Amino acid sequence: MTQQELNQVVHPQLTNDVFEHPIRNNPEAFVDEDEESNEVPIVPTDLDTSSNTVRVSRPVPPRDFLLPRALTTEKELLELAFRPAALNTRVTCRIHRCRDGLDKLYPQYHLFIEHLDTGETHHVMTARKKRKSNTSYYTITGIYRENEDVPEGYVELGKVRSNFLGTTFVIYSHGKNPLKREMTTKKKDLPIREELGAVLYDPNILGFKGPRKMTILMHTLTRDGKRPEFRPVKESEMLLSKYRDGGARDLLVLHNKSPQWNEETQSFVLNFNGRVTQASVKNFQIVHDNDLDYIVMQFGRVERDTFTMDYKYPMCLLQAFSIALTSFDAKLACE
């Protein structure tokens, strides 16, 4: 039995039926954090939930990804950014939001790979909210450094852009827009951008209190766990169009996990297993409908401007960071 077959036996949530497409594989408003409403509380660490919680034991707990040193080449950076997490591996990250002075309305977000045992962190990406844009627009840059004697190298990795209401976001790699005539020579020489995912927030038209509802769209992986490149050249080929036109059979559709009502706290709670310590409307966990216990990604607040982000297969780092950025944005029609 191969290692891949063994992984799929031990982890039924990682079988092709869940994350792969059988047909293809077979032949801007600013909101202060302290003024949030609709917060999602976390499960208190000292609360006994044994009588109300159904626990599903996994034969092998996921191991944490370890980045032994800072990235030193562009190749290492690109592999970390675009390669899906390995099976049975959790990548733990920390995000710091910088919004001092002129950055109050247009913050920067610094992403660090975090080693939980030692507390060591490595800065690998930075996102910036773009000024003078009609919609929310984040650019993401990767960081590497060959040695201490040379300055850091920067690589443009991708961007996240929303509609006017902030209810729909699309994630792209760095490249040219095929639907738009590029005016600069620099952009003309770039490849067509890759579409990495989309995030939809359900509008809260009636103003009901409660957590946000998210839908995440991604392309399915190949049988060997690789992420194929999709570079649509017309709107009908894009994720949002396929999903809205009923063509989601070849897409991976994920949702945020619904909080459970807790009688002791008299509130809806999510269990982040200690990785999130403060209630916030931004907190979420992403799951597939076929396995609600397998947390593909989770994100939440630990301090005023510090957040943790963990992700697993089949996501890559750039996808996870981009999805987290959508949660920072104010949702005019969702709150």
Summary of the structure (lengths in Angstrom):
residues: 335
radius of gyration: 19.8
end to end distance: 50.2
largest distance: 63.8
contacts: 982
relative contact order: 0.20
helix: 19%
strand: 31%
